[in-house]
Amino acid sequence: AGNISLSLPATQFVTFSGKNSGLFGIKAEASIGNLNITAIASQEKGQKKKLSIHGGAKEDKYDIQDYDYRRGTYFFLNDFYRSNYRNVNADGIHEYNPNRVISRIELYKSDVRYDIKPGSMPGWAIADPAGTHPENPDTSTVDQQHYSGYFLRINPTDYYIDRELGYIALNSPLREGEVLAVAYRDTSGAEVGDIHYTNIGTNQRIILQLIRPRNPRPSDPTWKLEWRNVYYLGARNINKDGFNLKIFYKASSGPDQETQTVDGKPVSYLQIFGLDKRDLNGNPKPDNILDDNPNIINWARGELIFPSLTPFAPAKIENSLLDSTKYVRAIYDTTNSQYITSKSNFYISVKAKIRQPNYNLGFNVIENSERITLNNRQLVKGVDYIIDYFSGSLTILDEQATDPNASLNITYESNQLFQINRKTLLGMRWNYALFNNSFIGGTFLYLNQSTIDQKIRLGQSGPMMNFIWDLNSKLNFTPNFLTKAINALPIVQTREPSTLKIEGEVAQVIPNPNKQNNPKTGDKNGVAYMDDFEGSKRETPFGIMRRAWKTSSVPASIPDFFGYNNLPDSLKNTSRGHLIWYNPYQQVAIKEIWPDRDVNPNVPQRVHVLTMEFQPLAVNGDPGKKIYSWGGVEQALSSGYADQSQSKYLEVWVKGDTGRIHVDFGQISEDAIPNGRLNTEDKKVNGIRNDILDNNEDTGLDGMFGPDPPDWPHPHEPAHVVISNGVKRGVPYDFWDLNNDGIKEPYEPWSYDDWHYSQQKFYDYRHINGTENNKNDEGGRFPDTEDLNQNGDVDLQNSYFEFTFSLDKSSPDTALIAGGHGNEYGWRMYRIPLQNSTMKVGNPQWTNIEYVRIWIDRFDKPGGLSIAEINLVGSDWKERGVAISDSSEYDAKDDSTVAVTVINTHDNPEYTPPPGVEGVRDRITQVRSKEQALVLKITDLAPGSNGIIQKTFFKSQSLINYNKLKMFVYGKDPYATHIFKDSTKIEFFFKFGSDENNYYEFREKVYPGWDRRNEMVIDFEDLTGLKLDSTHVDIYGNLIRTVKGKEYRIVGRPSLTNIRQVTVGVENLDAGRFFTGEIWLDELRLVDVKKNKGMAMRLRGDLSLAGVGSINANITKRSADFHTINDRF
């Protein structure tokens, strides 16, 4: 017992090699005469791996998708150079304007916290080159065309500048959120930006041209300055020897295509994309090999450069040979990664050879598990190679391994650091020894793999079982008569014997690729989920922890507050009430918020919430205007939050029955103390802030020490600032000195910024938001600042969406409640469609969300509310619009008639899952997860119209190993106009394929609830039969057939091995009435896994003629379904 192995001599079909190592269990051996028997019962700890090197070099092969261009690296300086780049002469050399050659250039970048970096300088960058020399620039403007922040000069050694063509290439790509700007002069004398700036360490701003903003978007004027035609090939200093590059079109069915038919002849995509114009001798004759042209391939940087700036959607002026139906415009005009992936048509296939004697097999190689053969000769450890099992370093000592004709095969096993799947291996090997080291033997192995996952996704490693039997023999003969015959020949005299070696093997595998079943849903023969919809909801949480939220700036507009919008910010601030926000020390019981959520002692019982207590101010001294008083908090978002174009809803879990909540998204002023300048505790020393709370800096945002007034609201009284040793103090109390004159004016509020909190009095939160003397607050000793996005300045721009809803139970806004109905503690979930914003300030874009602000009003007396969650919500499934008929185009702008949302057992007590479906119970905590369905929310779908939603897979899916595709469907008709028990006017359809032109389609009628007639069951045999029968076609020439009341259709040339997108739709069959209702979808799954047996056999003969010559023969035959014991399919 212990660590064991099983030797399988001369076998090739059972495993990668003739040995099974990495086993822990029991091993028994027995001998009866010439018969040897070995039996094992073990758990497999090792992972089998194989590495093959041919031609004396390791071949790396990988694919690069058409959308994976090198980002943040190459940039034109302006539109002139971009337009001029297309000017190429007959020899492929770029032409340039000698009057526009760059004579001097300074490159800068900016990011968060650059204000604390030595050598940084305040700056303002503008996208328009002509605007970089204004007399008095309005540097407060901050948007996609204007950026304010601190900049660092980039060392010239860190980038390459092509002075004639006017572009730069960075040695290291920009990170997400980094800003790029430039100042330069050309040979005409024209200057852009402050090329002469020398005031480093001062407060004077440098003016620059913006090249890349913080969050680039296709609508930006700078968008086209970045190159999208350069592809990184995986390594620098690529060896030309053995390098091969091809471009393939992703065919909807059949093998991917390397050529396109042009004028009746096949033309390679290398030629179509302008990468192959000459042969190896330089003649103008394409040879289907990438041209060795420095304008196309940069071997040192490891980059492929397409001649076209938009190679996969070339401009008309380029006269490209590429078929326009294959264009991938999404790469160049959107940032929606899922949509881009769905439109992808091409990939670049790269092969590169690395000739070396050293190989890295990865950490933790199991000792003595390796088997290394060179030209079918097994190498000996310590003689032909050395290996370090811990590091996985392998060095081949035999010089023949680097020979161009060498064939090196390495099989080995490595210990898995994290073994999620448990593998049990039972086996027996018998060997019967014959003459002259010959033998006949047999192997029986049974592998059972289990996993902790209770739901297996398509393509995921899950539970399986394989049984394999193998018979093999090796026979060695010494035919002396052949040696004598050779010696009888003239001039031949040899003492080396002739040998004849014969090997034979036959094996069969009996598999069960997926043991996961669900008898409750009738899936008893293997089930794998394409989508169970548990993760289809995509949430962007904004958090509810107190320290993440800071005092907000004043709302730019309050339409129902007469006179407010025309006031300056300093007077808008006079209506600010007193707001306290905190996380209750004792938290809130989960069951109070989500009573149907499963909890037990193994998991937390309580959660944090954000509580806001508000005392309204009598605006202008009028108690009747307290409802106009407001208070708010704000936070800046990282650049990864910026693009919310795929979010569809705002969801807020809130408790409270008075007041009104406003949630703002976009670019929002950081000016909490509304004086138009940066207020921060972090003082500059020698022009630099250090982002550390030093002595005498913990003044609060107001910049002055001083006690708070004894009450709130404290009336105005004379107050002033006293400065001692450079430290400000407010007398008698500190205040917001908005006009910076040191004297309190009536409109300047008291600061109320003293911090105090003690866990001994955890219920006293009155001073928890103070910024003065809060160095001991949780979260560390950092200076308080208005600079929420950490760009070194206060941003004043207001351009945002606002969403407003009332908590009053009698308000029409109760229609927005989508969860928590009947919650006895008052918790409710409001769901607001993002297309229904209450108000827009400026010109906000959902692709540029940098801040979120929550503010409240409509309180006529002290009150408050609590927030458990605040999220922007989207889905993997995207609305693709509505069509007025089956043959019409879909209006993609209509994403409200058929909208996507979810319903689940945690948020919606009224939800009942399909029969046999329930949330998964965690095997460790024993907590049952939520069970969730996808909802198509349909509003006024016109007669004869249909609407669709779609999901795109990042990687093509293959369904070929299963026999059926199933899904539960639920019909809901709240107005009882279309869906009835015995009849229906609503039809559901389901499409799956490679694209919009190649797909399978299924249609069925929808009845109320989880009716058994609704369940989608697609038998792939029916699809195969339809393909073979071309007699049934619709008016568009598509194959169509009705089976048991369900309609099947085949459009184009789809393949079950290439499923890249799934479309779900609803059609209103009623001739006169609009339809409003819901269709629920749950458990999209593949069932009935194929368990096809596979056979393999081989025969090999080697005849050595007394050292004079040799004859070798080999034949191998495998059925398509055969695989080794460790493989699933």
C-alpha positions, 0 to 999 in steps of 0.5 A: 500500500502507498505510492504505486505504479502499474507497468504496461509493457509494449502497450500504446492504446491504454495510456499515453505511455506504457506506465501508470504512475502517480497512484496511491493505493494497494498493489498485489503481485502473483507469479505462477510459472511464466505467468505474472499477474499484477492488480491495483486498486488506487486513486490517481493523483497524477495528471498525464501529459505528452510532448512531441518534438519533431525536426529537432525543434519544439513546435509552438502552435497557437491561434490569434483571433481577429479581435485580439489586436495589440492594444495600447501600443501604436498611435498616430499623432493626428488625423493627417498622418493617419490619412497619409499612411495609405499612400504607398508606392508600387514597391510597398513603401510608404510615402510622406510629406517632407514638410510634416516630418516630426522634428521634436516630440515629447510624450506623456502619460497620466494615471491615478496617483501621478500627483505623488510621483516625482517629476509629475506636472499638472496638465490639461490635454485636448483632443483637437490639435488646434486647441492646444494653444488657447490664451486662457484655457478652461481647464475645468472642462473634463470629458472624452475630448478634454483631460485634466490630471498629472502627467509624467514624461515618457523616456524616449528609450521607451518608445519608437517614433517614425518621424516621417509617418507620424506615429509612435510605438510604445515598448510596453502597452498602456494599461487600462485607464492610462492616458496618453498625450503629446507635444510636438513640432514638425519641419514646417515649424508648426507646434502642437502642445507645450513643447517648451514646457520646463516648469516641472515642480510648479503649479503651472499646467502643461497643455498637450494634445490628447492621444488616448483618453482614460476610457476610449470609445468609438465616438471619440475623435481620438478613437482612430488614432490607435492602430488596430492592425497590429497583432502580437505573435506571442514572443519577441525576437522570433526565429524565422526558421520554421515559422509559418503563418496562415489566416483562416476564415471560420466556416459555419460548417466543415473545415475552416477555410484558408482561401476565398474564391476570386474570379473563379479561382482560390486565393489565399487570405494571406494574399487577400490581406496584402501579406503575400505579394512576392515569392521567396526570391522576391518576384511579384508572385504570391506563394502562400507564404508570409512575405519577409517584409519589415512593413508586414512582419517585425521579427524583433518586436514579434508583431504582424502588421496588416497593410490596412488599418482596418484589415477585417473591414477595409475601406472602399478606397482600398479596393480589397478582394475580401468578400464584404459579407465576411467583414468584421466591422464590430472590431473597429466600431464598438467596445462590446466584447460579447458582440465583437466575439459573436461577429468574429470571422477570422483567426491567425494560425501561427507555428514557430519552432524553437530548437533547443535541448532544454524543455520545461515540463512544469512543476511537480513531475512524478519521479520515474513517470517519464518515458522519453523516446528518440526515433522510437529508441527509449532514452536512459536517464542520466545517460541520454537526459537529465531531469529535475522532477521538482522544477520540471526541467528536462535536458536532452544530452543526446545530440541526435535530438536536435537533428532536423530529422529527429522525432522526440516524444516525451510522456510523463505525469505531474502531481496536481496542486489542486485536485478537484476531481477524484479519480479511482483506478482499478486494474489488472495486468497479466504477462506470460513469458515466452522464448527469447524475451517474448511475451503475450499479455493483457490489461484490464483498467477501470477508471472512475472520475468524480467531481465536487460540481453538482452541475456540469457545464458543457465542455467542463471536466465532470464525472466519467467512467472508462473501461478498457481491455487490451491484448498485446504481444511481443515476439523476438526471433533470431533467424540464423538462416538469414545471417548465413544467407547474407554471409554467402554473398560476395564481399559480405562477412558479418557476425551480427545476428539477424533479428525479427521483432513482431508486435501486435496489440488490440484494444477496446474502450467502453466509455461513459463520458458523463455520469451526471444524471438528474432523474427528477427532470427525466435526464437519466443518461448524462446531462451537461448544461449549456446554460442553467441561467443561474449566472445569466444575470451580470451585476455591477455592485457599487458596494454599501460599505461606509468608507467607500462613500464620501460627501457628495457634490451638489446636484446640478439640477433639481427640476421641482425645486423652484429657483435652485437650478439658476443658483451658483453651487455655493448657494445650492449648497445652502439647502444641504441637510445633515446626513449621516451614513454608516454600517450598523455595527450589529448588521442585519439578519439575512432572513430579514431581507431575503426570507427565502434564502437558505442559511445555517450555522455554517455560513454568516447569518447577518450582512452589512447594510448602508444606513442613511439618517437625514435631518432636513434643513428649513430651506431659506428659513422656511420649515415648509420647504424642508422637503427640498433639503437634500443630502448625498454621498458619492464615489468614483469608479475604477476604469473597469466600471466605465462601460455600462452599455450592456447594463439594462437595469438599476436594482436597489434593495432598500428599506424605508417608506418616506423620502425620495432616492436619486441615483446618478451615473456618469461624470459628476463633480467632485467639488463637495465643498463647492468652491471650484478648487481642490480641497485635500488634507494632503499638502504639497511639499516641494510641489509634491503630495505624498498621499500620507497623513502627516502631522498637522494634516488631519484638518478635515476637508475644510483645511482648518482645525476647530471644534464643531458648533454644539448643535445642528443647525447652528445659526450663523455668527461671526467666525474667522480663520487664525493661522499659526505656524502655517496651520489654519484654525476656525474661531470659534468653530471651523467652517467652509471658507468658500470664498477663501477670505478667512471670514465666515459669510452667512451662506458659508456653512459650519463644517461639522467635521469632527470625527468620533466613534467608539465600539463601546457606544457602537450605536452612536454614529453621529460623528462617524463621517467626520474628516477632522481627526479621523486618523484612527478610523478604519481603513488606514491613515490616508488624507481625506480629499475631494480627488475621488478619482485620484488624478491629482485635481478636483473634477468639476464636470457634470454629465450624468443620468439621474434615476429617481424613485419615491419610497412612499407606499402610495407612490406610483413608483411602487410599480418598480418593485420587483422583489420583496413583495410582502416582506414583513420588515419592509425590504423591497427591491426596486428595478428601474430600466436604464432607458427610463432615466428621470433626467439627463444632465449634459451629454452622458454616455453609458460607455463613460460612467466614472462616478455614482452618487446617491442623494435623498430628499422629500423629508419633512422631518428627520428620517432615513433609509437603509440599502442592502444592495445597489447594482447595475444589472445586465445579462449574458443574453442580449436584446436584439430587437423586434421584427414585424414579420419572419422575413423582416430585419430586426430593429436593434434599437427596440430593446424594450418590447422584448427585454431580458430579466430574471426571476429566482427563489431568493428575490421572488417568493412567488417563483416556483421552479420547473418540476424536479428543479431546485437550487444546488445544496453546497456539500460543505455548508449544506446551504441551498443556492438560489434557483433562477430562470431567465425571463423574456418580459414582453410589452405590447408585441404587435400582431405578427411581430416577433422579438429575440434575445441572443447569447454568444459563446466566447468559444465555439461549442460542440454538441456532437457528443449528445443526442438531445437538447432540452429546456423548460419553457413557462408561459405567463399571460397576465391579461389572459388574451393569448395563452390558454390551457387548450389554445394559444396565439404565442409561439416560441422559437429557438435557434442555434448555430454559427451565425445569423445565416447558418443555424438550426431552428425549433418552434413550438406553441406556448401554454400556461405555466410549466406545461409539459407541452412547453418543454423543448426537446430537440432530437439531433436525429431529427435534424440529421434526418431533415438534412438528408431529406431535401424534399421539404423546403419553405418559401425561402429554400430552407429545409423544414419539417414538423415532428409531433407538432414541433417545427424544425428548420435548417437555414444555411449550412450549420454544424453541431460541432460549431455552435457560436450563438443561441437565439430565443424568440417569441412570435405573436400569432394573433391577427389583431391583438398586442401581447404583453406577458412573460416567457420563462426559460430554465435549464438549457441542457444536453442530455443522453450522452453518446457512449460509443465503444471504440476499437484500435489495433496495430501490427509492427514488424522489424527485420534486421538483416545481420547489420547489413540492412533492415526492413520495417513495417507498421499498420495502425487502425483506430475507430473514430470513437477510440480513446485512452483510459484518461480521455473523455471522448 
